[in-house]
């Protein structure tokens, strides 16, 4: 019975590491970033930073921009991987990224664009485009 518990524990640990991208430093992602770019000149910057009260946060959580502006997300949290994923499926998704990554989106129409981190449900953001 003890061998089974150890085996199950090993499988659970492996699955948890895989879901967070592992610990080897690569993103371990099975998605391709979409709807954005890693180049261009940003007009606004949102930092992804560590937060002692949660696993991380977008700073600022809400940003107001004009149509045609570009928002760049700057991944600065050295403690965990994060993503910038639009709540509306397929609009943009950075996939999981490590500290040092940058991801930009140019907003072409007015509206309220909500986004989140794929693996940290408390990390929520909002781009208000006018």
Phi and psi in degrees as GROMACS dihedral restraints (atoms count N, CA, C in turn):
[ dihedral_restraints ]
;  ai    aj    ak    al  type     phi  dphi    fc
    3     4     5     6     1   -63.6    20    10
    4     5     6     7     1   -38.4    20    10
    6     7     8     9     1   -61.1    20    10
    7     8     9    10     1   -41.0    20    10
    9    10    11    12     1   -63.6    20    10
   10    11    12    13     1   -42.1    20    10
   12    13    14    15     1   -62.7    20    10
   13    14    15    16     1   -40.7    20    10
   15    16    17    18     1   -65.8    20    10
   16    17    18    19     1   -41.4    20    10
   18    19    20    21     1   -64.5    20    10
   19    20    21    22     1   -44.3    20    10
   21    22    23    24     1   -63.8    20    10
   22    23    24    25     1   -42.3    20    10
   24    25    26    27     1   -59.9    20    10
   25    26    27    28     1   -40.6    20    10
   27    28    29    30     1   -65.2    20    10
   28    29    30    31     1   -42.0    20    10
   30    31    32    33     1   -64.3    20    10
   31    32    33    34     1   -44.9    20    10
   33    34    35    36     1   -61.7    20    10
   34    35    36    37     1   -44.0    20    10
   36    37    38    39     1   -61.1    20    10
   37    38    39    40     1   -44.6    20    10
   39    40    41    42     1   -62.1    20    10
   40    41    42    43     1   -42.0    20    10
   42    43    44    45     1   -65.1    20    10
   43    44    45    46     1   -40.3    20    10
   45    46    47    48     1   -64.4    20    10
   46    47    48    49     1   -43.5    20    10
   48    49    50    51     1   -63.9    20    10
   49    50    51    52     1   -40.9    20    10
   51    52    53    54     1   -63.9    20    10
   52    53    54    55     1   -39.0    20    10
   54    55    56    57     1   -69.4    20    10
   55    56    57    58     1   -22.6    20    10
   57    58    59    60     1  -100.1    20    10
   58    59    60    61     1     8.1    20    10
   60    61    62    63     1    88.9    20    10
   61    62    63    64     1     7.8    20    10
   63    64    65    66     1    76.8    20    10
   64    65    66    67     1  -173.6    20    10
   66    67    68    69     1  -121.7    20    10
   67    68    69    70     1    11.5    20    10
   69    70    71    72     1   -84.2    20    10
   70    71    72    73     1    -3.5    20    10
   72    73    74    75     1    97.5    20    10
   73    74    75    76     1   -18.0    20    10
   75    76    77    78     1   -83.3    20    10
   76    77    78    79     1   164.5    20    10
   78    79    80    81     1   -77.5    20    10
   79    80    81    82     1   -19.3    20    10
   81    82    83    84     1    57.1    20    10
   82    83    84    85     1    25.5    20    10
   84    85    86    87     1   -87.1    20    10
   85    86    87    88     1   147.7    20    10
   87    88    89    90     1  -111.0    20    10
   88    89    90    91     1    14.8    20    10
   90    91    92    93     1  -120.9    20    10
   91    92    93    94     1   164.1    20    10
   93    94    95    96     1  -111.8    20    10
   94    95    96    97     1   126.7    20    10
   96    97    98    99     1   -51.0    20    10
   97    98    99   100     1   139.8    20    10
   99   100   101   102     1  -140.6    20    10
  100   101   102   103     1   149.2    20    10
  102   103   104   105     1    78.3    20    10
  103   104   105   106     1     6.8    20    10
  105   106   107   108     1  -148.1    20    10
  106   107   108   109     1  -166.6    20    10
  108   109   110   111     1  -149.8    20    10
  109   110   111   112     1   171.8    20    10
  111   112   113   114     1  -110.3    20    10
  112   113   114   115     1    12.5    20    10
  114   115   116   117     1  -136.7    20    10
  115   116   117   118     1   177.6    20    10
  117   118   119   120     1   109.2    20    10
  118   119   120   121     1   170.2    20    10
  120   121   122   123     1  -104.3    20    10
  121   122   123   124     1   110.7    20    10
  123   124   125   126     1   -74.0    20    10
  124   125   126   127     1   147.6    20    10
  126   127   128   129     1  -102.3    20    10
  127   128   129   130     1   -15.0    20    10
  129   130   131   132     1  -144.7    20    10
  130   131   132   133     1   145.9    20    10
  132   133   134   135     1  -124.9    20    10
  133   134   135   136     1   134.8    20    10
  135   136   137   138     1  -118.5    20    10
  136   137   138   139     1   126.8    20    10
  138   139   140   141     1   -93.8    20    10
  139   140   141   142     1   141.7    20    10
  141   142   143   144     1  -102.1    20    10
  142   143   144   145     1   111.8    20    10
  144   145   146   147     1  -127.6    20    10
  145   146   147   148     1   161.4    20    10
  147   148   149   150     1   -69.2    20    10
  148   149   150   151     1   152.0    20    10
  150   151   152   153     1  -139.1    20    10
  151   152   153   154     1   122.5    20    10
  153   154   155   156     1   -64.6    20    10
  154   155   156   157     1   -17.4    20    10
  156   157   158   159     1   -93.7    20    10
  157   158   159   160     1   -16.3    20    10
  159   160   161   162     1  -140.9    20    10
  160   161   162   163     1  -164.6    20    10
  162   163   164   165     1   -87.3    20    10
  163   164   165   166     1   -16.3    20    10
  165   166   167   168     1   168.5    20    10
  166   167   168   169     1   173.8    20    10
  168   169   170   171     1  -156.6    20    10
  169   170   171   172     1   160.3    20    10
  171   172   173   174     1   -91.1    20    10
  172   173   174   175     1   132.1    20    10
  174   175   176   177     1  -130.9    20    10
  175   176   177   178     1   104.7    20    10
  177   178   179   180     1   -82.2    20    10
  178   179   180   181     1   160.2    20    10
  180   181   182   183     1   -74.1    20    10
  181   182   183   184     1   -29.7    20    10
  183   184   185   186     1  -124.8    20    10
  184   185   186   187     1   133.2    20    10
  186   187   188   189     1  -131.8    20    10
  187   188   189   190     1   137.8    20    10
  189   190   191   192     1  -106.4    20    10
  190   191   192   193     1   128.4    20    10
  192   193   194   195     1  -134.6    20    10
  193   194   195   196     1   171.1    20    10
  195   196   197   198     1  -105.9    20    10
  196   197   198   199     1   156.8    20    10
  198   199   200   201     1   -53.2    20    10
  199   200   201   202     1   132.8    20    10
  201   202   203   204     1    96.5    20    10
  202   203   204   205     1   -13.9    20    10
  204   205   206   207     1   -74.7    20    10
  205   206   207   208     1   155.3    20    10
  207   208   209   210     1  -116.0    20    10
  208   209   210   211     1   128.8    20    10
  210   211   212   213     1  -102.8    20    10
  211   212   213   214     1   131.1    20    10
  213   214   215   216     1  -112.1    20    10
  214   215   216   217     1   128.8    20    10
  216   217   218   219     1   -97.0    20    10
  217   218   219   220     1   126.2    20    10
  219   220   221   222     1  -109.8    20    10
  220   221   222   223     1   109.0    20    10
  222   223   224   225     1   -77.5    20    10
  223   224   225   226     1   105.7    20    10
  225   226   227   228     1  -114.6    20    10
  226   227   228   229     1    -6.5    20    10
  228   229   230   231     1   -78.2    20    10
  229   230   231   232     1   113.3    20    10
  231   232   233   234     1   -82.6    20    10
  232   233   234   235     1    -4.5    20    10
  234   235   236   237     1   -96.5    20    10
  235   236   237   238     1   -16.3    20    10
  237   238   239   240     1  -160.5    20    10
  238   239   240   241     1   156.7    20    10
  240   241   242   243     1   -81.1    20    10
  241   242   243   244     1   154.2    20    10
  243   244   245   246     1  -144.1    20    10
  244   245   246   247     1   169.0    20    10
  246   247   248   249     1  -133.0    20    10
  247   248   249   250     1   163.0    20    10
  249   250   251   252     1  -119.4    20    10
  250   251   252   253     1   104.9    20    10
  252   253   254   255     1  -128.2    20    10
  253   254   255   256     1   122.0    20    10
  255   256   257   258     1   -64.8    20    10
  256   257   258   259     1   144.4    20    10
  258   259   260   261     1   -64.7    20    10
  259   260   261   262     1   -34.0    20    10
  261   262   263   264     1   -81.0    20    10
  262   263   264   265     1   113.6    20    10
  264   265   266   267     1   -51.8    20    10
  265   266   267   268     1   131.4    20    10
  267   268   269   270     1    86.0    20    10
  268   269   270   271     1    -5.4    20    10
  270   271   272   273     1   -71.0    20    10
  271   272   273   274     1   -53.4    20    10
  273   274   275   276     1  -156.6    20    10
  274   275   276   277     1   150.8    20    10
  276   277   278   279     1  -159.1    20    10
  277   278   279   280     1   117.9    20    10
  279   280   281   282     1   -78.6    20    10
  280   281   282   283     1   -12.8    20    10
  282   283   284   285     1    63.3    20    10
  283   284   285   286     1   175.9    20    10
  285   286   287   288     1   -69.4    20    10
  286   287   288   289     1   133.5    20    10
  288   289   290   291     1  -133.4    20    10
  289   290   291   292     1   154.2    20    10
  291   292   293   294     1   -95.8    20    10
  292   293   294   295     1   169.0    20    10
  294   295   296   297     1   -54.5    20    10
  295   296   297   298     1   140.1    20    10
  297   298   299   300     1   103.1    20    10
  298   299   300   301     1   -19.9    20    10
  300   301   302   303     1   -76.5    20    10
  301   302   303   304     1   156.0    20    10
  303   304   305   306     1  -135.2    20    10
  304   305   306   307     1   146.2    20    10
  306   307   308   309     1  -143.5    20    10
  307   308   309   310     1   130.8    20    10
  309   310   311   312     1  -124.6    20    10
  310   311   312   313     1   146.7    20    10
  312   313   314   315     1  -134.4    20    10
  313   314   315   316     1   132.5    20    10
  315   316   317   318     1   -99.1    20    10
  316   317   318   319     1   127.3    20    10
  318   319   320   321     1   -95.8    20    10
  319   320   321   322     1   120.2    20    10
  321   322   323   324     1  -103.0    20    10
  322   323   324   325     1    -4.1    20    10
  324   325   326   327     1  -147.6    20    10
  325   326   327   328     1   152.4    20    10
  327   328   329   330     1   -69.1    20    10
  328   329   330   331     1   150.8    20    10
  330   331   332   333     1   152.8    20    10
  331   332   333   334     1   179.8    20    10
  333   334   335   336     1  -108.5    20    10
  334   335   336   337     1   111.3    20    10
  336   337   338   339     1  -108.6    20    10
  337   338   339   340     1   107.2    20    10
  339   340   341   342     1   -92.5    20    10
  340   341   342   343     1   147.0    20    10
  342   343   344   345     1  -146.9    20    10
  343   344   345   346     1   170.1    20    10
  345   346   347   348     1  -153.0    20    10
  346   347   348   349     1   173.8    20    10
  348   349   350   351     1   -94.7    20    10
  349   350   351   352     1   133.2    20    10
  351   352   353   354     1   -56.2    20    10
  352   353   354   355     1   -37.4    20    10
  354   355   356   357     1  -110.7    20    10
  355   356   357   358     1    -2.3    20    10
  357   358   359   360     1  -127.7    20    10
  358   359   360   361     1    91.2    20    10
  360   361   362   363     1   -60.3    20    10
  361   362   363   364     1   -21.2    20    10
  363   364   365   366     1   -83.3    20    10
  364   365   366   367     1    -8.0    20    10
  366   367   368   369     1   -87.5    20    10
  367   368   369   370     1   103.6    20    10
  369   370   371   372     1  -125.1    20    10
  370   371   372   373     1   144.9    20    10
  372   373   374   375     1  -140.6    20    10
  373   374   375   376     1   168.9    20    10
  375   376   377   378     1  -151.2    20    10
  376   377   378   379     1   129.6    20    10
  378   379   380   381     1  -112.0    20    10
  379   380   381   382     1   118.2    20    10
  381   382   383   384     1   -99.5    20    10
  382   383   384   385     1   111.7    20    10
  384   385   386   387     1  -106.1    20    10
  385   386   387   388     1   123.6    20    10
